[in-house]
Amino acid sequence: MPGQQSWPDQQQQSWPSPAPGEQSWQVPGGQQPWQNPMPGGAQTAGSAIASLIAGLAAMFTLCAGTGLSVVGLGFALAALVGGVFALGLGIAAVITGSIARRKIRTGAATGNGMAITGLVLGILAIVIVLILVAVTIFLVVKYG
């Protein structure tokens, strides 16, 4: 190309022309560039995805329920329901995250980051719900 300088140690690399029957956009050997390089390789554990979703949903319902309780006493029931759902989703996130971590440790699946995130969010939601329940009980006992 005019105006471009070529370095002496650079070599031009060209792709071989496709074999008969192969399309020109295929990588030689028939494998697509976006395919998993190891056929039959481990896939992301479904339980890791479920753990992440349950953990995120637990934190969302916890925040939504707590936010509604701050608005006024009329929303106390919504806060209670949000806390119950957050507790259930937190427990589900911990269980599915533990299952995913077991699969990942054996090498049968991937998704370690999602499993750990779901576990952490699930444990955090459970702890926050238990703290809120303890504070509520304390305030009811103290101030009637």
PASEBA-1860 file (N, C-alpha, C; in nm, 3 decimals):
! residues 144
1> MPGQQSWP> 0.085/-0.117/0.000/0.000/0.000/0.000/0.089/0.123/0.000 ~ 0.053/0.219/-0.080/0.135/0.340/-0.085/0.123/0.417/0.046 ~ 0.235/0.470/0.091/0.237/0.552/0.211/0.253/0.472/0.340 ~ 0.253/0.339/0.335/0.270/0.259/0.455/0.410/0.200/0.457 ~ 0.467/0.197/0.573/0.602/0.142/0.586/0.591/-0.002/0.634 ~ 0.669/-0.087/0.576/0.669/-0.228/0.614/0.794/-0.258/0.695 ~ 0.777/-0.327/0.804/0.890/-0.366/0.887/0.956/-0.489/0.825 ~ 1.088/-0.498/0.836/1.157/-0.610/0.771/1.118/-0.747/0.829
9> DQQQQSWP> 1.084/-0.753/0.959/1.055/-0.885/1.018/0.908/-0.923/1.007 ~ 0.824/-0.838/0.949/0.683/-0.870/0.932/0.664/-0.959/0.810 ~ 0.578/-1.056/0.827/0.546/-1.143/0.715/0.397/-1.132/0.687 ~ 0.363/-1.132/0.564/0.222/-1.130/0.527/0.166/-1.271/0.545 ~ 0.056/-1.281/0.620/-0.007/-1.410/0.642/-0.136/-1.413/0.563 ~ -0.157/-1.518/0.489/-0.281/-1.529/0.414/-0.349/-1.660/0.451 ~ -0.481/-1.656/0.447/-0.559/-1.776/0.476/-0.561/-1.864/0.351 ~ -0.553/-1.992/0.370/-0.561/-2.079/0.252/-0.701/-2.072/0.192
17> SPAPGEQS> -0.709/-2.094/0.063/-0.839/-2.093/-0.002/-0.921/-2.211/0.049 ~ -1.054/-2.196/0.052/-1.136/-2.303/0.109/-1.128/-2.430/0.024 ~ -1.139/-2.541/0.095/-1.140/-2.671/0.027/-1.272/-2.688/-0.046 ~ -1.276/-2.774/-0.142/-1.403/-2.796/-0.214/-1.512/-2.839/-0.116 ~ -1.626/-2.771/-0.122/-1.737/-2.802/-0.033/-1.742/-2.714/0.091 ~ -1.633/-2.646/0.125/-1.633/-2.555/0.239/-1.670/-2.416/0.192 ~ -1.740/-2.343/0.278/-1.773/-2.205/0.245/-1.654/-2.118/0.280 ~ -1.646/-2.003/0.215/-1.527/-1.921/0.231/-1.516/-1.857/0.369
25> WQVPGGQQ> -1.624/-1.847/0.445/-1.617/-1.784/0.577/-1.586/-1.884/0.687 ~ -1.566/-2.008/0.653/-1.534/-2.110/0.752/-1.384/-2.113/0.778 ~ -1.351/-2.144/0.901/-1.211/-2.165/0.936/-1.170/-2.299/0.877 ~ -1.047/-2.312/0.830/-1.005/-2.441/0.775/-1.031/-2.554/0.874 ~ -1.086/-2.661/0.824/-1.121/-2.774/0.910/-1.270/-2.780/0.935 ~ -1.344/-2.679/0.892/-1.488/-2.681/0.904/-1.543/-2.621/1.032 ~ -1.459/-2.583/1.127/-1.508/-2.528/1.253/-1.537/-2.380/1.238 ~ -1.648/-2.334/1.294/-1.683/-2.193/1.288/-1.599/-2.117/1.390
33> PWQNPMPG> -1.565/-1.991/1.362/-1.479/-1.916/1.454/-1.542/-1.894/1.591 ~ -1.673/-1.897/1.602/-1.738/-1.871/1.730/-1.772/-1.998/1.807 ~ -1.737/-2.112/1.754/-1.766/-2.238/1.821/-1.666/-2.264/1.932 ~ -1.707/-2.347/2.027/-1.619/-2.390/2.133/-1.502/-2.466/2.071 ~ -1.378/-2.427/2.102/-1.265/-2.494/2.038/-1.251/-2.640/2.079 ~ -1.308/-2.678/2.192/-1.299/-2.818/2.236/-1.437/-2.881/2.220 ~ -1.455/-2.968/2.122/-1.585/-3.032/2.106/-1.619/-3.111/2.231 ~ -1.742/-3.099/2.277/-1.785/-3.171/2.396/-1.731/-3.110/2.524
41> GAQTAGSA> -1.682/-2.988/2.520/-1.627/-2.922/2.638/-1.736/-2.890/2.739 ~ -1.694/-2.853/2.858/-1.788/-2.823/2.965/-1.869/-2.698/2.932 ~ -1.995/-2.702/2.966/-2.082/-2.588/2.946/-2.113/-2.524/3.081 ~ -2.168/-2.404/3.077/-2.203/-2.334/3.200/-2.312/-2.411/3.273 ~ -2.292/-2.428/3.402/-2.389/-2.501/3.484/-2.518/-2.422/3.492 ~ -2.629/-2.488/3.465/-2.759/-2.423/3.476/-2.787/-2.379/3.618 ~ -2.737/-2.455/3.714/-2.758/-2.418/3.854/-2.680/-2.292/3.891 ~ -2.569/-2.264/3.822/-2.495/-2.139/3.846/-2.576/-2.021/3.797
49> IASLIAGL> -2.638/-2.037/3.681/-2.724/-1.930/3.628/-2.844/-1.909/3.720 ~ -2.905/-2.019/3.765/-3.019/-2.010/3.856/-2.981/-1.943/3.987 ~ -2.862/-1.973/4.036/-2.815/-1.912/4.161/-2.799/-1.762/4.145 ~ -2.739/-1.720/4.034/-2.721/-1.578/4.009/-2.855/-1.506/3.998 ~ -2.949/-1.564/3.924/-3.080/-1.502/3.907/-3.154/-1.495/4.040 ~ -3.150/-1.604/4.116/-3.219/-1.605/4.246/-3.156/-1.506/4.342 ~ -3.024/-1.494/4.343/-2.958/-1.398/4.430/-2.992/-1.254/4.394 ~ -2.992/-1.225/4.265/-3.030/-1.090/4.221/-3.177/-1.060/4.253
57> AAMFTLCA> -3.264/-1.157/4.231/-3.406/-1.138/4.262/-3.428/-1.121/4.412 ~ -3.351/-1.193/4.493/-3.364/-1.180/4.639/-3.326/-1.039/4.683 ~ -3.217/-0.987/4.629/-3.176/-0.852/4.666/-3.276/-0.748/4.615 ~ -3.331/-0.770/4.496/-3.429/-0.677/4.442/-3.555/-0.675/4.529 ~ -3.609/-0.793/4.563/-3.731/-0.797/4.644/-3.705/-0.743/4.784 ~ -3.586/-0.766/4.835/-3.552/-0.713/4.966/-3.550/-0.560/4.964 ~ -3.486/-0.504/4.862/-3.479/-0.358/4.849/-3.618/-0.300/4.823 ~ -3.696/-0.365/4.739/-3.830/-0.315/4.708/-3.919/-0.320/4.832
65> GTGLSVVG> -3.913/-0.430/4.905/-3.994/-0.442/5.026/-3.954/-0.343/5.133 ~ -3.824/-0.324/5.151/-3.776/-0.227/5.249/-3.812/-0.086/5.207 ~ -3.802/-0.057/5.079/-3.839/0.076/5.030/-3.986/0.104/5.048 ~ -4.071/0.003/5.029/-4.213/0.023/5.049/-4.247/0.043/5.196 ~ -4.173/-0.022/5.285/-4.202/-0.007/5.427/-4.167/0.133/5.476 ~ -4.073/0.198/5.412/-4.034/0.334/5.451/-4.142/0.434/5.409 ~ -4.216/0.403/5.302/-4.317/0.495/5.251/-4.427/0.517/5.354 ~ -4.471/0.414/5.420/-4.577/0.430/5.520/-4.622/0.297/5.574
73> LGFALAAL> -4.707/0.303/5.676/-4.754/0.181/5.741/-4.846/0.100/5.652 ~ -4.911/0.164/5.556/-5.000/0.092/5.467/-4.926/-0.010/5.382 ~ -4.798/0.008/5.369/-4.719/-0.083/5.287/-4.644/-0.186/5.373 ~ -4.678/-0.199/5.499/-4.608/-0.293/5.586/-4.628/-0.436/5.538 ~ -4.747/-0.465/5.490/-4.772/-0.601/5.439/-4.685/-0.630/5.317 ~ -4.667/-0.531/5.230/-4.581/-0.549/5.112/-4.437/-0.573/5.156 ~ -4.395/-0.503/5.262/-4.259/-0.524/5.312/-4.244/-0.664/5.369 ~ -4.346/-0.712/5.439/-4.341/-0.848/5.495/-4.334/-0.952/5.384
81> VGGVFALG> -4.419/-0.934/5.283/-4.419/-1.028/5.170/-4.285/-1.022/5.097 ~ -4.231/-0.901/5.077/-4.100/-0.887/5.014/-3.990/-0.956/5.093 ~ -3.997/-0.945/5.225/-3.898/-1.011/5.311/-3.908/-1.162/5.302 ~ -4.030/-1.214/5.299/-4.050/-1.359/5.288/-3.998/-1.409/5.154 ~ -4.031/-1.337/5.047/-3.981/-1.376/4.915/-3.828/-1.366/4.909 ~ -3.773/-1.261/4.967/-3.628/-1.245/4.967/-3.561/-1.359/5.042 ~ -3.621/-1.400/5.154/-3.565/-1.512/5.230/-3.570/-1.641/5.148 ~ -3.684/-1.667/5.084/-3.697/-1.787/5.001/-3.601/-1.786/4.882
89> LGIAAVIT> -3.591/-1.672/4.816/-3.500/-1.662/4.702/-3.353/-1.672/4.746 ~ -3.323/-1.616/4.864/-3.186/-1.627/4.916/-3.148/-1.771/4.944 ~ -3.241/-1.844/5.003/-3.216/-1.986/5.031/-3.199/-2.063/4.900 ~ -3.284/-2.032/4.801/-3.271/-2.098/4.669/-3.137/-2.065/4.604 ~ -3.091/-1.941/4.618/-2.962/-1.901/4.560/-2.847/-1.976/4.626 ~ -2.853/-1.993/4.757/-2.747/-2.066/4.828/-2.747/-2.213/4.787 ~ -2.864/-2.274/4.779/-2.871/-2.417/4.743/-2.822/-2.439/4.600 ~ -2.874/-2.361/4.504/-2.832/-2.382/4.365/-2.686/-2.342/4.343
97> GSIARRKI> -2.639/-2.242/4.416/-2.498/-2.205/4.407/-2.407/-2.315/4.459 ~ -2.449/-2.380/4.566/-2.370/-2.492/4.620/-2.367/-2.609/4.523 ~ -2.480/-2.637/4.462/-2.486/-2.745/4.363/-2.395/-2.713/4.244 ~ -2.399/-2.588/4.199/-2.316/-2.548/4.085/-2.168/-2.558/4.121 ~ -2.131/-2.514/4.239/-1.989/-2.521/4.279/-1.942/-2.666/4.283 ~ -2.027/-2.757/4.325/-1.989/-2.899/4.327/-1.966/-2.950/4.184 ~ -2.053/-2.912/4.091/-2.036/-2.954/3.951/-1.909/-2.892/3.891 ~ -1.883/-2.767/3.926/-1.767/-2.696/3.870/-1.637/-2.756/3.924
105> RTGAATGN> -1.635/-2.792/4.051/-1.513/-2.851/4.109/-1.477/-2.984/4.043 ~ -1.577/-3.060/4.001/-1.548/-3.188/3.935/-1.509/-3.170/3.789 ~ -1.525/-3.048/3.737/-1.488/-3.022/3.598/-1.599/-3.051/3.500 ~ -1.719/-3.082/3.550/-1.830/-3.115/3.462/-1.896/-2.991/3.402 ~ -1.867/-2.873/3.459/-1.932/-2.751/3.411/-1.844/-2.631/3.441 ~ -1.883/-2.517/3.384/-1.816/-2.390/3.412/-1.919/-2.296/3.473 ~ -1.877/-2.174/3.505/-1.969/-2.076/3.562/-1.940/-2.046/3.708 ~ -1.813/-2.058/3.745/-1.774/-2.037/3.884/-1.810/-1.898/3.934
113> GMAITGLV> -1.788/-1.796/3.852/-1.817/-1.659/3.894/-1.965/-1.638/3.921 ~ -2.050/-1.694/3.836/-2.194/-1.680/3.858/-2.237/-1.754/3.984 ~ -2.181/-1.872/4.007/-2.217/-1.949/4.126/-2.176/-1.875/4.253 ~ -2.056/-1.820/4.254/-2.009/-1.748/4.373/-2.092/-1.622/4.395 ~ -2.123/-1.549/4.288/-2.204/-1.429/4.301/-2.343/-1.462/4.356 ~ -2.403/-1.568/4.305/-2.534/-1.611/4.356/-2.528/-1.651/4.502 ~ -2.421/-1.724/4.539/-2.404/-1.762/4.680/-2.391/-1.640/4.770 ~ -2.307/-1.546/4.731/-2.284/-1.427/4.813/-2.413/-1.345/4.826
121> LGILAIVI> -2.482/-1.323/4.714/-2.606/-1.245/4.720/-2.713/-1.317/4.802 ~ -2.720/-1.450/4.789/-2.818/-1.527/4.868/-2.789/-1.519/5.016 ~ -2.663/-1.537/5.054/-2.626/-1.529/5.196/-2.651/-1.388/5.248 ~ -2.616/-1.288/5.170/-2.638/-1.149/5.210/-2.786/-1.120/5.230 ~ -2.871/-1.168/5.140/-3.016/-1.147/5.153/-3.068/-1.215/5.280 ~ -3.023/-1.337/5.307/-3.069/-1.408/5.427/-3.027/-1.333/5.552 ~ -2.903/-1.288/5.558/-2.853/-1.216/5.676/-2.930/-1.086/5.696 ~ -2.953/-1.012/5.589/-3.026/-0.885/5.601/-3.169/-0.908/5.647
129> VLILVAVT> -3.236/-1.010/5.594/-3.373/-1.040/5.638/-3.374/-1.076/5.785 ~ -3.279/-1.157/5.829/-3.275/-1.195/5.971/-3.247/-1.074/6.061 ~ -3.160/-0.984/6.016/-3.134/-0.862/6.093/-3.260/-0.775/6.099 ~ -3.330/-0.761/5.988/-3.453/-0.681/5.987/-3.560/-0.742/6.077 ~ -3.571/-0.874/6.077/-3.667/-0.940/6.166/-3.629/-0.916/6.312 ~ -3.501/-0.928/6.345/-3.457/-0.905/6.483/-3.483/-0.761/6.526 ~ -3.454/-0.665/6.440/-3.477/-0.524/6.473/-3.627/-0.497/6.489 ~ -3.709/-0.557/6.402/-3.854/-0.539/6.412/-3.907/-0.596/6.543
137> IFLVVKYG> -3.864/-0.715/6.579/-3.907/-0.776/6.705/-3.864/-0.689/6.823 ~ -3.741/-0.640/6.821/-3.692/-0.554/6.928/-3.778/-0.429/6.941 ~ -3.808/-0.364/6.827/-3.886/-0.241/6.832/-4.029/-0.265/6.877 ~ -4.088/-0.378/6.837/-4.225/-0.410/6.879/-4.227/-0.437/7.029 ~ -4.130/-0.510/7.080/-4.126/-0.542/7.223/-4.100/-0.415/7.305 ~ -4.011/-0.331/7.259/-3.974/-0.213/7.336/-4.081/-0.105/7.332 ~ -4.139/-0.080/7.213/-4.231/0.033/7.200/-4.378/-0.009/7.179 ~ -4.402/-0.138/7.178/-4.538/-0.189/7.171/-4.600/-0.162/7.043
END
